[in-house]
Structures are given as structure tokens and as C-alpha cells.
Amino acid sequence: MKFLLAIIYFFIEIFCIVEFADEFGILSLFLEMIITAILGFGILLSQASTLPNAYNEILSGGISNFIGRNLFRLIGAVMLIIPGILCDIVGISFVFISLFFKTKETRYEYKKDDDSDIIDVEIIEDKK
């Protein structure tokens, strides 16, 4: 069954590539593949910078948001790197879906003391 689905996907991908090349030209197809591969690598590199904060993000926002956002973005980036029109459409949709998972922002509340003696002042210097 998986083999049959892979064959069907392969033929749909070939059909999309041929139709895109027929409509826009080979150069546009080549440029589209290069641009989406660069975009995919850029997304992967941005994912690497978010991994050190993963533990704090899981604790504050929950595991479902973390997995949903990062997994969809990772799959989308890999699909963008793979050449093909249908892969790019699926990759862009996965990256777009990952934008709907929100991070829970941690807010810090400061206790306000009743120090009425302190005045907040902004100093503006005049140029002479």
C-alpha cells in the first residue's frame, strides 16, 4: 500500500513539474527550486537556534504547541529542500500551519512598593 502511494505521488510530482515547466519555462522551474531550497535551509538554520530554549518553552507553553510548531516547521523545511513543485506546495503549507501554533509568553510581575518618595524623571538635554 505504501509503495502504491509512493508511485502515485511520484507521478503527480512529475505531472506538476511538466506543467509548471510548460507554463513558465525551464529557467523559472530551476529558479523556483533554487529559491525554495535556500528558503528551506534558512528555516532549518533558524530551527537550530531555537533548540537551546526548548526546555523552557516546553515548560511554559506545553508540549503540544512545541511539537506542533517545530515539527511542522521541520517537515516543511525538509519538503522545501527536496526539488519538486508538489513538495514545495506541501512544504510551504506545513510552514504556514506552524505559524498558527502560538508560544506562551512568560510574563514577570513586579511588586510595586509604596515608595512615594521616588519620582521617575527623564532628562532631555538642549543643544546650544
CNS distance restraints for C-alpha pairs under 8 A (distance, minus, plus):
assign (resid   1 and name CA) (resid   5 and name CA) 6.35 0.50 0.50
assign (resid   2 and name CA) (resid   6 and name CA) 6.17 0.50 0.50
assign (resid   3 and name CA) (resid   7 and name CA) 6.24 0.50 0.50
assign (resid   4 and name CA) (resid   8 and name CA) 6.22 0.50 0.50
assign (resid   5 and name CA) (resid   9 and name CA) 6.08 0.50 0.50
assign (resid   6 and name CA) (resid  10 and name CA) 6.06 0.50 0.50
assign (resid   7 and name CA) (resid  11 and name CA) 6.29 0.50 0.50
assign (resid   8 and name CA) (resid  12 and name CA) 6.23 0.50 0.50
assign (resid   9 and name CA) (resid  13 and name CA) 6.04 0.50 0.50
assign (resid  10 and name CA) (resid  14 and name CA) 6.22 0.50 0.50
assign (resid  11 and name CA) (resid  15 and name CA) 6.12 0.50 0.50
assign (resid  12 and name CA) (resid  16 and name CA) 6.17 0.50 0.50
assign (resid  12 and name CA) (resid  86 and name CA) 7.78 0.50 0.50
assign (resid  13 and name CA) (resid  17 and name CA) 6.19 0.50 0.50
assign (resid  13 and name CA) (resid  84 and name CA) 6.60 0.50 0.50
assign (resid  13 and name CA) (resid  85 and name CA) 6.69 0.50 0.50
assign (resid  13 and name CA) (resid  86 and name CA) 5.61 0.50 0.50
assign (resid  13 and name CA) (resid  87 and name CA) 7.75 0.50 0.50
assign (resid  14 and name CA) (resid  18 and name CA) 6.14 0.50 0.50
assign (resid  15 and name CA) (resid  19 and name CA) 6.13 0.50 0.50
assign (resid  16 and name CA) (resid  20 and name CA) 6.02 0.50 0.50
assign (resid  16 and name CA) (resid  85 and name CA) 6.11 0.50 0.50
assign (resid  16 and name CA) (resid  86 and name CA) 6.68 0.50 0.50
assign (resid  17 and name CA) (resid  21 and name CA) 6.07 0.50 0.50
assign (resid  17 and name CA) (resid  29 and name CA) 7.81 0.50 0.50
assign (resid  17 and name CA) (resid  84 and name CA) 6.55 0.50 0.50
assign (resid  17 and name CA) (resid  85 and name CA) 5.89 0.50 0.50
assign (resid  18 and name CA) (resid  22 and name CA) 6.01 0.50 0.50
assign (resid  19 and name CA) (resid  23 and name CA) 6.08 0.50 0.50
assign (resid  20 and name CA) (resid  24 and name CA) 5.88 0.50 0.50
assign (resid  20 and name CA) (resid  25 and name CA) 7.22 0.50 0.50
assign (resid  20 and name CA) (resid  29 and name CA) 6.90 0.50 0.50
assign (resid  20 and name CA) (resid  85 and name CA) 7.83 0.50 0.50
assign (resid  21 and name CA) (resid  25 and name CA) 4.50 0.50 0.50
assign (resid  21 and name CA) (resid  26 and name CA) 5.11 0.50 0.50
assign (resid  21 and name CA) (resid  28 and name CA) 7.40 0.50 0.50
assign (resid  21 and name CA) (resid  29 and name CA) 5.90 0.50 0.50
assign (resid  22 and name CA) (resid  26 and name CA) 7.74 0.50 0.50
assign (resid  24 and name CA) (resid  28 and name CA) 5.97 0.50 0.50
assign (resid  24 and name CA) (resid  29 and name CA) 7.29 0.50 0.50
assign (resid  25 and name CA) (resid  29 and name CA) 6.46 0.50 0.50
assign (resid  26 and name CA) (resid  30 and name CA) 6.17 0.50 0.50
assign (resid  27 and name CA) (resid  31 and name CA) 6.12 0.50 0.50
assign (resid  28 and name CA) (resid  32 and name CA) 5.95 0.50 0.50
assign (resid  29 and name CA) (resid  33 and name CA) 6.26 0.50 0.50
assign (resid  30 and name CA) (resid  34 and name CA) 6.28 0.50 0.50
assign (resid  31 and name CA) (resid  35 and name CA) 6.02 0.50 0.50
assign (resid  32 and name CA) (resid  36 and name CA) 6.09 0.50 0.50
assign (resid  33 and name CA) (resid  37 and name CA) 6.08 0.50 0.50
assign (resid  33 and name CA) (resid  83 and name CA) 5.71 0.50 0.50
assign (resid  33 and name CA) (resid  84 and name CA) 6.88 0.50 0.50
assign (resid  33 and name CA) (resid  85 and name CA) 7.96 0.50 0.50
assign (resid  34 and name CA) (resid  38 and name CA) 6.27 0.50 0.50
assign (resid  35 and name CA) (resid  39 and name CA) 6.18 0.50 0.50
assign (resid  36 and name CA) (resid  40 and name CA) 6.03 0.50 0.50
assign (resid  36 and name CA) (resid  80 and name CA) 5.49 0.50 0.50
assign (resid  36 and name CA) (resid  81 and name CA) 6.53 0.50 0.50
assign (resid  36 and name CA) (resid  88 and name CA) 7.03 0.50 0.50
assign (resid  37 and name CA) (resid  41 and name CA) 6.20 0.50 0.50
assign (resid  37 and name CA) (resid  80 and name CA) 5.61 0.50 0.50
assign (resid  37 and name CA) (resid  81 and name CA) 4.16 0.50 0.50
assign (resid  37 and name CA) (resid  82 and name CA) 7.12 0.50 0.50
assign (resid  37 and name CA) (resid  83 and name CA) 7.51 0.50 0.50
assign (resid  38 and name CA) (resid  42 and name CA) 6.12 0.50 0.50
assign (resid  38 and name CA) (resid  81 and name CA) 7.41 0.50 0.50
assign (resid  39 and name CA) (resid  43 and name CA) 6.25 0.50 0.50
assign (resid  39 and name CA) (resid  77 and name CA) 7.63 0.50 0.50
assign (resid  39 and name CA) (resid  80 and name CA) 7.22 0.50 0.50
assign (resid  39 and name CA) (resid  81 and name CA) 7.87 0.50 0.50
assign (resid  40 and name CA) (resid  44 and name CA) 6.25 0.50 0.50
assign (resid  40 and name CA) (resid  76 and name CA) 7.58 0.50 0.50
assign (resid  40 and name CA) (resid  77 and name CA) 4.28 0.50 0.50
assign (resid  40 and name CA) (resid  78 and name CA) 6.41 0.50 0.50
assign (resid  40 and name CA) (resid  79 and name CA) 7.65 0.50 0.50
assign (resid  40 and name CA) (resid  80 and name CA) 5.02 0.50 0.50
assign (resid  40 and name CA) (resid  81 and name CA) 5.24 0.50 0.50
assign (resid  41 and name CA) (resid  45 and name CA) 6.16 0.50 0.50
assign (resid  41 and name CA) (resid  77 and name CA) 6.85 0.50 0.50
assign (resid  41 and name CA) (resid  81 and name CA) 6.88 0.50 0.50
assign (resid  42 and name CA) (resid  46 and name CA) 6.23 0.50 0.50
assign (resid  43 and name CA) (resid  47 and name CA) 6.23 0.50 0.50
assign (resid  43 and name CA) (resid  73 and name CA) 7.59 0.50 0.50
assign (resid  43 and name CA) (resid  74 and name CA) 7.81 0.50 0.50
assign (resid  43 and name CA) (resid  77 and name CA) 5.92 0.50 0.50
assign (resid  44 and name CA) (resid  48 and name CA) 6.51 0.50 0.50
assign (resid  44 and name CA) (resid  74 and name CA) 6.74 0.50 0.50
assign (resid  44 and name CA) (resid  77 and name CA) 6.16 0.50 0.50
assign (resid  44 and name CA) (resid  78 and name CA) 7.97 0.50 0.50
assign (resid  45 and name CA) (resid  49 and name CA) 6.88 0.50 0.50
assign (resid  46 and name CA) (resid  50 and name CA) 6.86 0.50 0.50
assign (resid  47 and name CA) (resid  51 and name CA) 6.72 0.50 0.50
assign (resid  47 and name CA) (resid  70 and name CA) 7.58 0.50 0.50
assign (resid  47 and name CA) (resid  74 and name CA) 7.60 0.50 0.50
assign (resid  50 and name CA) (resid  54 and name CA) 6.58 0.50 0.50
assign (resid  53 and name CA) (resid  57 and name CA) 6.17 0.50 0.50
assign (resid  54 and name CA) (resid  58 and name CA) 6.08 0.50 0.50
assign (resid  54 and name CA) (resid  66 and name CA) 7.92 0.50 0.50
assign (resid  55 and name CA) (resid  59 and name CA) 6.35 0.50 0.50
assign (resid  56 and name CA) (resid  60 and name CA) 6.17 0.50 0.50
assign (resid  57 and name CA) (resid  61 and name CA) 5.69 0.50 0.50
assign (resid  57 and name CA) (resid  62 and name CA) 7.36 0.50 0.50
assign (resid  57 and name CA) (resid  66 and name CA) 7.13 0.50 0.50
assign (resid  57 and name CA) (resid 103 and name CA) 7.61 0.50 0.50
assign (resid  57 and name CA) (resid 104 and name CA) 7.86 0.50 0.50
assign (resid  58 and name CA) (resid  62 and name CA) 4.88 0.50 0.50
assign (resid  58 and name CA) (resid  63 and name CA) 5.16 0.50 0.50
assign (resid  58 and name CA) (resid  66 and name CA) 6.16 0.50 0.50
assign (resid  59 and name CA) (resid  63 and name CA) 7.64 0.50 0.50
assign (resid  60 and name CA) (resid 104 and name CA) 6.17 0.50 0.50
assign (resid  60 and name CA) (resid 105 and name CA) 7.45 0.50 0.50
assign (resid  60 and name CA) (resid 106 and name CA) 6.84 0.50 0.50
assign (resid  61 and name CA) (resid  65 and name CA) 6.54 0.50 0.50
assign (resid  61 and name CA) (resid  66 and name CA) 7.19 0.50 0.50
assign (resid  61 and name CA) (resid 103 and name CA) 5.78 0.50 0.50
assign (resid  61 and name CA) (resid 104 and name CA) 4.61 0.50 0.50
assign (resid  61 and name CA) (resid 105 and name CA) 7.60 0.50 0.50
assign (resid  62 and name CA) (resid  66 and name CA) 6.59 0.50 0.50
assign (resid  63 and name CA) (resid  67 and name CA) 6.00 0.50 0.50
assign (resid  64 and name CA) (resid  68 and name CA) 5.84 0.50 0.50
assign (resid  65 and name CA) (resid  69 and name CA) 5.88 0.50 0.50
assign (resid  65 and name CA) (resid 101 and name CA) 5.75 0.50 0.50
assign (resid  65 and name CA) (resid 102 and name CA) 6.78 0.50 0.50
assign (resid  65 and name CA) (resid 103 and name CA) 7.00 0.50 0.50
assign (resid  66 and name CA) (resid  70 and name CA) 5.94 0.50 0.50
assign (resid  66 and name CA) (resid  71 and name CA) 7.99 0.50 0.50
assign (resid  66 and name CA) (resid 103 and name CA) 7.78 0.50 0.50
assign (resid  67 and name CA) (resid  71 and name CA) 5.38 0.50 0.50
assign (resid  67 and name CA) (resid  72 and name CA) 7.87 0.50 0.50
assign (resid  68 and name CA) (resid  72 and name CA) 5.87 0.50 0.50
assign (resid  68 and name CA) (resid  98 and name CA) 6.70 0.50 0.50
assign (resid  68 and name CA) (resid 101 and name CA) 6.73 0.50 0.50
assign (resid  69 and name CA) (resid  73 and name CA) 6.13 0.50 0.50
assign (resid  69 and name CA) (resid  97 and name CA) 7.96 0.50 0.50
assign (resid  69 and name CA) (resid  98 and name CA) 4.54 0.50 0.50
assign (resid  69 and name CA) (resid  99 and name CA) 6.95 0.50 0.50
assign (resid  69 and name CA) (resid 100 and name CA) 7.81 0.50 0.50
assign (resid  69 and name CA) (resid 101 and name CA) 5.47 0.50 0.50
assign (resid  69 and name CA) (resid 102 and name CA) 7.88 0.50 0.50
assign (resid  70 and name CA) (resid  74 and name CA) 5.95 0.50 0.50
assign (resid  70 and name CA) (resid  98 and name CA) 7.12 0.50 0.50
assign (resid  71 and name CA) (resid  75 and name CA) 6.10 0.50 0.50
assign (resid  72 and name CA) (resid  76 and name CA) 5.97 0.50 0.50
assign (resid  72 and name CA) (resid  94 and name CA) 5.33 0.50 0.50
assign (resid  72 and name CA) (resid  95 and name CA) 6.21 0.50 0.50
assign (resid  72 and name CA) (resid  97 and name CA) 7.04 0.50 0.50
assign (resid  72 and name CA) (resid  98 and name CA) 5.39 0.50 0.50
assign (resid  73 and name CA) (resid  77 and name CA) 6.07 0.50 0.50
assign (resid  73 and name CA) (resid  94 and name CA) 6.26 0.50 0.50
assign (resid  73 and name CA) (resid  95 and name CA) 4.83 0.50 0.50
assign (resid  73 and name CA) (resid  98 and name CA) 5.67 0.50 0.50
assign (resid  74 and name CA) (resid  78 and name CA) 6.30 0.50 0.50
assign (resid  75 and name CA) (resid  79 and name CA) 6.14 0.50 0.50
assign (resid  75 and name CA) (resid  91 and name CA) 6.96 0.50 0.50
assign (resid  75 and name CA) (resid  94 and name CA) 6.94 0.50 0.50
assign (resid  76 and name CA) (resid  80 and name CA) 6.14 0.50 0.50
assign (resid  76 and name CA) (resid  90 and name CA) 7.02 0.50 0.50
assign (resid  76 and name CA) (resid  91 and name CA) 3.82 0.50 0.50
assign (resid  76 and name CA) (resid  92 and name CA) 6.14 0.50 0.50
assign (resid  76 and name CA) (resid  93 and name CA) 7.29 0.50 0.50
assign (resid  76 and name CA) (resid  94 and name CA) 4.80 0.50 0.50
assign (resid  76 and name CA) (resid  95 and name CA) 5.14 0.50 0.50
assign (resid  77 and name CA) (resid  81 and name CA) 6.36 0.50 0.50
assign (resid  77 and name CA) (resid  91 and name CA) 6.24 0.50 0.50
assign (resid  77 and name CA) (resid  95 and name CA) 7.23 0.50 0.50
assign (resid  78 and name CA) (resid  82 and name CA) 6.50 0.50 0.50
assign (resid  78 and name CA) (resid  91 and name CA) 7.32 0.50 0.50
assign (resid  79 and name CA) (resid  87 and name CA) 5.31 0.50 0.50
assign (resid  79 and name CA) (resid  88 and name CA) 6.15 0.50 0.50
assign (resid  79 and name CA) (resid  90 and name CA) 6.90 0.50 0.50
assign (resid  79 and name CA) (resid  91 and name CA) 4.70 0.50 0.50
assign (resid  80 and name CA) (resid  87 and name CA) 6.37 0.50 0.50
assign (resid  80 and name CA) (resid  88 and name CA) 4.92 0.50 0.50
assign (resid  80 and name CA) (resid  91 and name CA) 5.13 0.50 0.50
assign (resid  80 and name CA) (resid  92 and name CA) 7.09 0.50 0.50
assign (resid  82 and name CA) (resid  87 and name CA) 6.62 0.50 0.50
assign (resid  82 and name CA) (resid  88 and name CA) 7.70 0.50 0.50
assign (resid  83 and name CA) (resid  87 and name CA) 6.95 0.50 0.50
assign (resid  83 and name CA) (resid  88 and name CA) 7.50 0.50 0.50
assign (resid  84 and name CA) (resid  88 and name CA) 6.23 0.50 0.50
assign (resid  85 and name CA) (resid  89 and name CA) 6.30 0.50 0.50
assign (resid  86 and name CA) (resid  90 and name CA) 6.20 0.50 0.50
assign (resid  87 and name CA) (resid  91 and name CA) 5.93 0.50 0.50
assign (resid  88 and name CA) (resid  92 and name CA) 5.99 0.50 0.50
assign (resid  89 and name CA) (resid  93 and name CA) 6.20 0.50 0.50
assign (resid  90 and name CA) (resid  94 and name CA) 6.21 0.50 0.50
assign (resid  91 and name CA) (resid  95 and name CA) 6.25 0.50 0.50
assign (resid  92 and name CA) (resid  96 and name CA) 6.04 0.50 0.50
assign (resid  93 and name CA) (resid  97 and name CA) 6.06 0.50 0.50
assign (resid  94 and name CA) (resid  98 and name CA) 6.22 0.50 0.50
assign (resid  95 and name CA) (resid  99 and name CA) 6.75 0.50 0.50
assign (resid  96 and name CA) (resid 100 and name CA) 7.46 0.50 0.50
assign (resid  97 and name CA) (resid 101 and name CA) 7.64 0.50 0.50
